[in-house]
């Protein structure tokens, strides 16, 4: 075990976090951690259930004096995002994570730490293991494969749970209480493009260096979408005929780069002036934006002017960005739409969008509006990967208790917000009628990267706070 001198108050937590970290548990590989959780429950004589998706439920009875208090769900997901530094020798898929302490910070040797959400898992195990923490009956819920689409939560049999209160431990900022999140849906828009002719040369534009970001959390930060910026540039070119158009890496990310090949009758010097002038308009918003313009020779196929114009119009005119804000939190995004991927190939332009909203009604309305706009321009649309939002419905008894406990302990108000990203809480609130839920956690920086690190003083404070909340319920 690592030397954790100075953090003896959380020795149980650190013991379980080391155990959890030693188990390979990348998304899609949750069998090992599920077996560990079952063994943990068996050794302590606790009720447990493991399902085919590797979700595990462990139940612990209320402590003396809390027998008539309403039960509570403590929830965390068991999988982690795996990233590895170039040249790192150990296999995290086989050996798990090697922890490294650097003063007040905890990180991993050459890989992601997996504090998202291994910290939450270890918190819950330390509470289940304790004989001194006062609490109502606990239903500990460990879900699998959250990072690749909330898969475990989506497959859970909710009839195994009876509590109407839940604390989710999947937030990476101390003092932040999340009380609502966005649901989502993927939309693939397809526009047939067939008319054209062979050409022997074309021009090429590669746009790169944009900030990009998360299509939910960063959608209101003024980030330029590379696909729309490039399409808007091409639209300014006379008689443009597309040869290719592509960009974006993921449906849930704002594209940082895009490229296109095209044919035009315009003079090259005039063409350069139009392109340079267009991209200069983004200089203030995108400091690192850059592009390369060149001519390419060789036999290729250029689509006709009319169909090229229709394709560019589709990219530019379909909505993208913030649609509406939360009424209770006016600075927070409620509903949005983001174009993530574009590809012109096999006789069609395909555009992949991510729809998000904390309101299922708003999400459905946005989907219908997008469908109407796409089909009116001759495109088809297919929806997939739908998951529910978690809509804030006002101050609950759980939120009030957690807020009061926080003020009593720290003399300051917590930051109670909704977030415009997906959490498993959306599924839980959809499946458990009347669920009161709050998501929280300690400071854990640079998640999903090899620079991920947890701040141990924050981990300790949040563990103290969580125990006090359980005593206060």
C-alpha positions as CSV (number, residue, x, y, z in Angstrom):
1,X,0.0,0.0,0.0
2,X,1.2,3.5,-0.7
3,X,2.3,5.8,2.1
4,X,-0.7,8.0,2.8
5,X,0.7,9.7,5.9
6,X,-1.5,12.7,6.8
7,X,-4.7,11.1,5.4
8,X,-5.3,8.5,8.1
9,X,-8.9,9.6,8.4
10,X,-9.7,8.1,5.0
11,X,-7.5,5.0,5.3
12,X,-10.5,2.7,4.6
13,X,-11.4,4.7,1.5
14,X,-7.7,4.6,0.3
15,X,-7.5,0.8,1.0
16,X,-10.6,0.2,-1.2
17,X,-9.5,2.6,-3.9
18,X,-6.2,0.8,-4.2
19,X,-8.0,-2.5,-4.5
20,X,-10.4,-1.2,-7.1
21,X,-7.5,0.4,-9.0
22,X,-5.6,-2.9,-9.2
23,X,-8.5,-4.5,-11.2
24,X,-8.6,-3.9,-14.9
25,X,-11.9,-2.2,-15.5
26,X,-11.9,-0.3,-18.8
27,X,-15.3,0.1,-20.3
28,X,-16.5,-3.2,-21.7
29,X,-14.4,-5.1,-19.2
30,X,-16.4,-4.9,-16.0
31,X,-16.5,-8.6,-15.1
32,X,-13.5,-8.5,-12.8
33,X,-14.7,-5.5,-10.7
34,X,-18.2,-7.1,-10.5
35,X,-16.7,-10.3,-9.1
36,X,-14.7,-8.2,-6.5
37,X,-17.9,-6.5,-5.4
38,X,-19.7,-9.8,-5.0
39,X,-16.8,-11.2,-2.9
40,X,-16.9,-8.0,-0.8
41,X,-20.6,-8.5,0.0
42,X,-20.2,-12.2,0.7
43,X,-17.4,-11.7,3.2
44,X,-19.6,-9.2,5.1
45,X,-22.8,-11.2,4.9
46,X,-24.5,-8.5,2.9
47,X,-27.3,-9.0,0.4
48,X,-26.1,-8.7,-3.2
49,X,-27.3,-9.1,-6.7
50,X,-25.3,-9.2,-9.9
51,X,-26.9,-9.1,-13.3
52,X,-25.9,-10.1,-16.8
53,X,-24.7,-6.5,-17.5
54,X,-22.2,-6.7,-14.5
55,X,-24.3,-4.3,-12.5
56,X,-24.1,-5.1,-8.8
57,X,-26.4,-4.1,-6.0
58,X,-25.3,-4.5,-2.3
59,X,-27.7,-3.7,0.5
60,X,-26.9,-2.9,4.1
61,X,-29.4,-2.5,7.0
62,X,-29.9,0.8,8.8
63,X,-27.8,1.4,11.9
64,X,-29.3,1.6,15.4
65,X,-31.7,4.5,15.6
66,X,-32.2,4.8,11.8
67,X,-34.4,1.8,11.3
68,X,-37.5,3.9,10.6
69,X,-35.7,6.4,8.3
70,X,-36.3,6.1,4.5
71,X,-33.5,4.2,2.7
72,X,-31.1,5.8,0.3
73,X,-29.3,4.7,-2.8
74,X,-25.5,5.4,-3.1
75,X,-24.5,5.0,-6.7
76,X,-21.3,5.0,-8.8
77,X,-20.2,3.4,-12.0
78,X,-17.4,0.8,-12.1
79,X,-15.9,1.3,-15.5
80,X,-13.2,3.8,-16.4
81,X,-11.9,5.5,-19.6
82,X,-8.5,4.1,-20.5
83,X,-5.8,6.4,-21.9
84,X,-2.1,5.4,-22.0
85,X,1.1,7.6,-22.5
86,X,3.1,6.8,-25.6
87,X,5.8,4.2,-24.8
88,X,4.3,3.2,-21.5
89,X,5.3,-0.4,-20.8
90,X,2.7,-1.9,-18.5
91,X,-0.6,-3.2,-19.8
92,X,-3.5,-1.5,-18.0
93,X,-5.9,-4.0,-19.5
94,X,-4.1,-6.8,-17.7
95,X,-2.5,-5.2,-14.6
96,X,-4.9,-2.4,-13.7
97,X,-3.8,1.1,-12.5
98,X,-0.5,1.8,-10.7
99,X,-1.2,4.6,-8.2
100,X,1.4,7.3,-7.5
101,X,1.2,9.8,-4.7
102,X,2.7,13.3,-5.3
103,X,2.1,15.3,-2.1
104,X,-1.6,16.1,-1.9
105,X,-2.3,14.7,-5.4
106,X,-2.9,11.1,-6.4
107,X,-2.4,10.1,-10.0
108,X,-1.4,7.0,-12.0
109,X,1.8,5.8,-13.6
110,X,1.4,6.4,-17.3
111,X,-2.3,6.0,-17.5
112,X,-5.6,7.5,-16.6
113,X,-6.2,7.3,-12.8
114,X,-9.8,6.1,-13.0
115,X,-11.0,8.4,-10.2
116,X,-14.0,8.8,-12.5
117,X,-15.6,6.9,-11.0
118,X,-13.4,4.7,-8.9
119,X,-13.4,7.3,-6.1
120,X,-17.2,7.0,-5.9
121,X,-17.0,3.2,-5.8
122,X,-14.4,3.3,-3.0
123,X,-16.5,5.8,-1.0
124,X,-19.4,3.5,-1.0
125,X,-17.3,0.4,-0.1
126,X,-15.8,2.2,2.8
127,X,-19.2,3.2,4.1
128,X,-20.5,-0.4,3.7
129,X,-17.5,-1.7,5.5
130,X,-17.8,0.7,8.5
131,X,-19.3,-0.2,11.9
132,X,-19.2,3.4,13.1
133,X,-20.9,5.5,10.4
134,X,-24.6,6.1,11.2
135,X,-27.0,5.8,8.3
136,X,-30.4,4.7,7.1
137,X,-30.7,1.5,5.1
138,X,-28.3,1.7,2.1
139,X,-28.9,0.3,-1.4
140,X,-25.4,0.5,-3.0
141,X,-25.7,0.5,-6.8
142,X,-22.6,-0.1,-8.9
143,X,-23.4,0.2,-12.6
144,X,-21.2,-1.0,-15.5
145,X,-20.1,0.6,-18.8
146,X,-21.3,4.1,-18.1
147,X,-18.6,5.7,-20.2
148,X,-19.7,4.0,-23.4
149,X,-23.3,4.9,-23.4
150,X,-24.8,4.3,-19.9
151,X,-25.2,0.7,-20.8
152,X,-25.4,-0.8,-17.4
153,X,-27.9,1.7,-16.1
154,X,-30.0,1.1,-19.2
155,X,-30.1,-2.7,-18.6
156,X,-30.8,-2.5,-14.8
157,X,-33.8,-4.2,-13.2
158,X,-35.1,-1.3,-11.1
159,X,-37.6,-3.5,-9.3
160,X,-34.7,-4.6,-7.1
161,X,-34.5,-1.0,-5.6
162,X,-37.0,0.5,-3.2
163,X,-35.5,3.8,-2.3
164,X,-36.8,7.2,-3.5
165,X,-33.6,9.0,-2.6
166,X,-30.2,8.8,-4.4
167,X,-26.7,10.3,-4.1
168,X,-24.7,9.8,-7.3
169,X,-20.9,10.1,-6.8
170,X,-19.9,10.8,-10.4
171,X,-19.1,14.6,-10.2
172,X,-15.5,15.9,-10.2
173,X,-15.8,19.2,-8.5
174,X,-16.1,19.7,-4.7
175,X,-19.0,21.9,-3.7
176,X,-20.9,21.3,-6.9
177,X,-24.3,19.7,-6.5
178,X,-25.9,18.6,-9.8
179,X,-29.7,18.3,-9.7
180,X,-30.4,17.9,-13.4
181,X,-28.8,16.8,-16.7
182,X,-29.4,16.5,-20.4
183,X,-30.8,13.5,-22.1
184,X,-29.6,12.9,-25.6
185,X,-30.4,11.4,-29.0
186,X,-28.2,10.9,-32.1
187,X,-29.5,11.9,-35.5
188,X,-27.9,10.9,-38.8
189,X,-29.0,13.1,-41.8
190,X,-28.3,11.7,-45.3
191,X,-28.5,13.7,-48.5
192,X,-28.1,11.8,-51.8
193,X,-25.6,13.4,-54.2
194,X,-25.1,11.7,-57.6
195,X,-24.9,14.2,-60.4
196,X,-21.4,15.2,-61.6
197,X,-18.5,14.5,-63.9
198,X,-14.8,13.5,-63.9
199,X,-12.2,16.2,-63.6
200,X,-8.4,16.1,-63.7
201,X,-7.6,18.7,-60.9
202,X,-9.2,20.4,-58.0
203,X,-8.4,22.7,-55.0
204,X,-8.1,21.5,-51.4
205,X,-8.8,23.3,-48.1
206,X,-7.8,21.8,-44.8
207,X,-9.1,23.8,-41.8
208,X,-7.6,22.9,-38.4
209,X,-6.5,24.2,-34.9
210,X,-10.0,25.1,-33.6
211,X,-10.7,24.7,-29.9
212,X,-13.5,22.1,-30.3
213,X,-14.8,20.7,-27.1
214,X,-17.7,18.7,-25.6
215,X,-20.9,19.2,-27.5
216,X,-22.8,19.6,-24.3
217,X,-20.6,21.3,-21.7
218,X,-19.0,23.6,-24.3
219,X,-21.9,24.3,-26.6
220,X,-22.5,27.8,-25.1
221,X,-18.8,28.9,-25.0
222,X,-18.7,30.4,-28.5
223,X,-16.6,27.6,-30.0
224,X,-16.6,27.6,-33.9
225,X,-17.8,24.4,-35.6
226,X,-15.1,23.6,-38.2
227,X,-17.7,21.9,-40.5
228,X,-20.0,24.9,-40.6
229,X,-17.1,27.4,-41.0
230,X,-15.7,25.5,-44.0
231,X,-19.1,25.0,-45.6
232,X,-19.8,28.8,-45.2
233,X,-16.5,29.5,-46.9
234,X,-17.2,27.2,-49.8
235,X,-20.6,28.8,-50.3
236,X,-18.9,32.1,-51.1
237,X,-17.0,30.5,-54.1
238,X,-18.7,30.9,-57.5
239,X,-19.9,27.7,-59.2
240,X,-18.3,25.5,-56.6
241,X,-18.4,21.8,-57.3
242,X,-17.6,19.5,-54.4
243,X,-15.2,16.6,-54.8
244,X,-15.1,15.7,-51.1
245,X,-16.1,17.2,-47.7
246,X,-15.4,15.7,-44.3
247,X,-14.5,16.4,-40.6
248,X,-15.2,15.7,-37.0
249,X,-14.2,12.7,-34.8
250,X,-17.3,12.0,-32.7
251,X,-21.0,12.8,-32.7
252,X,-20.7,14.3,-29.2
253,X,-17.7,16.6,-29.8
254,X,-17.5,20.0,-31.5
255,X,-15.4,19.5,-34.6
256,X,-11.9,21.0,-34.5
257,X,-11.0,20.4,-38.1
258,X,-12.5,19.9,-41.6
259,X,-11.3,19.4,-45.1
260,X,-12.8,19.7,-48.6
261,X,-11.8,19.3,-52.2
262,X,-13.7,21.3,-54.9
263,X,-13.6,22.6,-58.4
264,X,-14.4,26.2,-59.5
265,X,-13.9,28.5,-62.5
266,X,-12.6,31.3,-60.3
267,X,-9.2,32.8,-60.7
268,X,-6.8,31.3,-58.1
269,X,-5.7,34.7,-56.7
270,X,-9.3,35.8,-56.2
271,X,-10.1,32.4,-54.6
272,X,-7.2,32.8,-52.1
273,X,-8.4,36.2,-51.2
274,X,-12.0,35.0,-50.5
275,X,-10.7,32.1,-48.4
276,X,-8.3,34.1,-46.4
277,X,-10.8,36.9,-45.7
278,X,-13.4,34.4,-44.6
279,X,-11.3,32.6,-42.0
280,X,-10.0,36.0,-40.7
281,X,-13.6,36.6,-39.4
282,X,-13.0,33.8,-36.8
283,X,-9.7,35.2,-35.4
284,X,-11.2,36.6,-32.3
285,X,-13.1,33.5,-31.3
286,X,-10.5,31.0,-32.5
287,X,-6.9,32.2,-31.8
288,X,-5.2,29.0,-33.1
289,X,-7.3,28.6,-36.3
290,X,-5.2,27.8,-39.4
291,X,-5.8,26.4,-42.9
292,X,-3.9,25.1,-45.9
293,X,-4.9,25.8,-49.4
294,X,-3.5,23.9,-52.4
295,X,-4.1,22.5,-55.9
296,X,-4.3,18.7,-56.5
297,X,-4.1,16.9,-59.8
298,X,-5.4,13.5,-60.7
299,X,-8.6,11.9,-61.9
300,X,-11.5,12.5,-59.6
301,X,-15.3,13.0,-59.6
302,X,-16.8,16.4,-59.0
303,X,-20.5,16.8,-58.1
304,X,-22.6,19.3,-60.1
305,X,-23.0,22.9,-58.9
306,X,-26.6,22.5,-57.9
307,X,-26.2,19.4,-55.7
308,X,-23.0,20.9,-54.2
309,X,-24.9,24.0,-53.3
310,X,-27.7,21.9,-51.8
311,X,-25.2,20.0,-49.7
312,X,-23.5,23.2,-48.4
313,X,-26.9,24.8,-47.7
314,X,-27.9,21.7,-45.6
315,X,-24.8,22.0,-43.5
316,X,-25.1,25.7,-43.0
317,X,-28.9,26.0,-42.5
318,X,-29.7,23.1,-40.2
319,X,-29.7,24.4,-36.6
320,X,-26.6,24.0,-34.5
321,X,-26.0,25.5,-31.0
322,X,-28.0,26.5,-28.0
323,X,-31.8,26.2,-28.5
324,X,-33.1,27.2,-25.0
325,X,-31.9,27.8,-21.4
326,X,-33.2,26.4,-18.1
327,X,-35.9,28.6,-16.5
328,X,-34.6,27.9,-13.0
329,X,-31.0,28.4,-14.0
330,X,-31.0,31.1,-16.8
331,X,-27.2,30.7,-17.5
332,X,-27.5,27.0,-18.0
333,X,-28.3,25.4,-21.3
334,X,-31.5,23.3,-21.4
335,X,-31.7,22.2,-25.1
336,X,-29.1,22.2,-27.8
337,X,-28.1,20.6,-31.1
338,X,-24.5,20.0,-32.3
339,X,-23.2,18.8,-35.7
340,X,-20.3,16.4,-34.9
341,X,-19.3,14.5,-38.1
342,X,-19.7,15.0,-41.8
343,X,-18.7,12.7,-44.6
344,X,-19.3,12.9,-48.4
345,X,-18.9,9.4,-49.8
346,X,-20.7,6.7,-51.7
347,X,-23.1,9.1,-53.4
348,X,-24.3,10.8,-50.2
349,X,-23.5,13.5,-47.7
350,X,-24.0,12.2,-44.1
351,X,-24.2,14.6,-41.1
352,X,-24.2,13.3,-37.5
353,X,-25.9,15.4,-34.9
354,X,-26.2,15.1,-31.1
355,X,-29.5,16.4,-29.6
356,X,-29.5,17.2,-25.9
357,X,-32.1,18.4,-23.4
358,X,-33.0,18.0,-19.8
359,X,-36.6,17.8,-20.9
360,X,-37.7,14.8,-22.9
361,X,-40.6,17.0,-24.4
362,X,-38.1,19.6,-25.6
363,X,-35.8,16.9,-27.0
364,X,-38.7,15.3,-28.9
365,X,-39.8,18.7,-30.2
366,X,-36.2,19.4,-31.4
367,X,-36.0,16.0,-33.1
368,X,-39.2,16.7,-35.0
369,X,-38.1,20.2,-36.1
370,X,-34.7,18.8,-37.3
371,X,-36.6,16.0,-39.2
372,X,-38.9,18.5,-40.9
373,X,-36.0,20.8,-41.9
374,X,-33.9,17.9,-43.2
375,X,-36.7,16.2,-45.2
376,X,-37.8,19.6,-46.7
377,X,-34.3,19.8,-48.2
378,X,-34.4,16.3,-49.7
379,X,-32.5,14.5,-47.0
380,X,-33.6,11.5,-44.8
381,X,-33.0,11.2,-41.1
382,X,-32.4,8.3,-38.7
383,X,-32.5,8.6,-34.9
384,X,-30.6,6.3,-32.4
385,X,-28.9,6.1,-29.0
386,X,-31.7,7.8,-27.1
387,X,-31.4,8.3,-23.4
388,X,-33.6,10.4,-21.0
389,X,-32.9,13.7,-19.4
390,X,-33.0,14.5,-15.7
391,X,-35.2,17.6,-15.4
392,X,-34.9,19.8,-12.3
393,X,-38.3,20.0,-10.5
394,X,-37.5,22.2,-7.6
395,X,-35.9,22.0,-4.1
396,X,-36.4,18.5,-2.7
397,X,-36.0,17.4,1.0
398,X,-32.7,15.6,0.0
399,X,-31.3,18.8,-1.6
400,X,-32.4,20.9,1.4
401,X,-30.7,18.4,3.8
402,X,-27.5,18.3,1.8
403,X,-27.4,22.1,1.4
404,X,-27.9,22.7,5.2
405,X,-25.3,20.1,6.0
406,X,-22.8,21.7,3.7
407,X,-23.4,25.2,5.1
408,X,-23.1,23.9,8.7
409,X,-19.8,22.2,7.9
410,X,-18.2,24.8,5.6
411,X,-20.0,28.0,6.3
412,X,-20.6,28.5,2.6
413,X,-23.4,27.6,0.1
414,X,-22.8,24.8,-2.4
415,X,-23.2,25.5,-6.1
416,X,-26.5,23.8,-7.1
417,X,-26.7,23.5,-10.9
418,X,-27.9,21.5,-13.8
419,X,-25.4,20.3,-16.4
420,X,-25.8,20.0,-20.2
421,X,-24.3,16.5,-20.4
422,X,-25.6,13.0,-19.9
423,X,-25.5,11.3,-16.4
424,X,-27.0,8.0,-15.4
425,X,-29.3,10.0,-13.1
426,X,-31.4,10.7,-16.2
427,X,-32.2,7.0,-16.5
428,X,-32.7,6.6,-12.8
429,X,-35.2,9.5,-12.6
430,X,-37.0,8.1,-15.6
431,X,-37.4,4.7,-14.1
432,X,-37.9,5.5,-10.4
433,X,-41.1,7.6,-10.0
434,X,-40.6,10.5,-7.5
435,X,-36.8,10.0,-7.2
436,X,-35.0,12.7,-5.3
437,X,-31.4,12.7,-6.6
438,X,-28.2,14.8,-6.2
439,X,-24.9,14.1,-7.9
440,X,-21.6,15.2,-6.2
441,X,-18.0,14.3,-5.7
442,X,-14.4,15.6,-4.9
443,X,-12.0,17.5,-7.0
444,X,-10.6,15.2,-9.7
445,X,-8.8,17.0,-12.5
446,X,-8.1,16.2,-16.2
447,X,-10.4,13.2,-16.3
448,X,-10.2,10.8,-19.3
449,X,-6.5,11.8,-19.8
450,X,-3.1,10.5,-18.5
451,X,-2.9,13.7,-16.6
452,X,-5.9,12.8,-14.4
453,X,-5.2,13.4,-10.7
454,X,-7.3,13.5,-7.5
455,X,-6.8,16.2,-4.8
456,X,-6.6,14.2,-1.6
457,X,-7.6,17.0,0.8
458,X,-10.8,17.4,-1.2
459,X,-11.3,13.6,-1.3
460,X,-11.1,13.6,2.5
461,X,-13.4,16.6,3.0
462,X,-16.1,15.1,0.7
463,X,-15.9,11.8,2.5
464,X,-16.5,13.6,5.8
465,X,-19.3,15.5,4.3
466,X,-20.9,12.3,2.8
467,X,-20.9,10.6,6.2
468,X,-22.4,13.7,7.8
469,X,-25.2,13.7,5.2
470,X,-26.0,10.1,5.9
471,X,-26.2,10.9,9.6
472,X,-28.5,13.9,8.9
473,X,-31.1,12.2,6.7
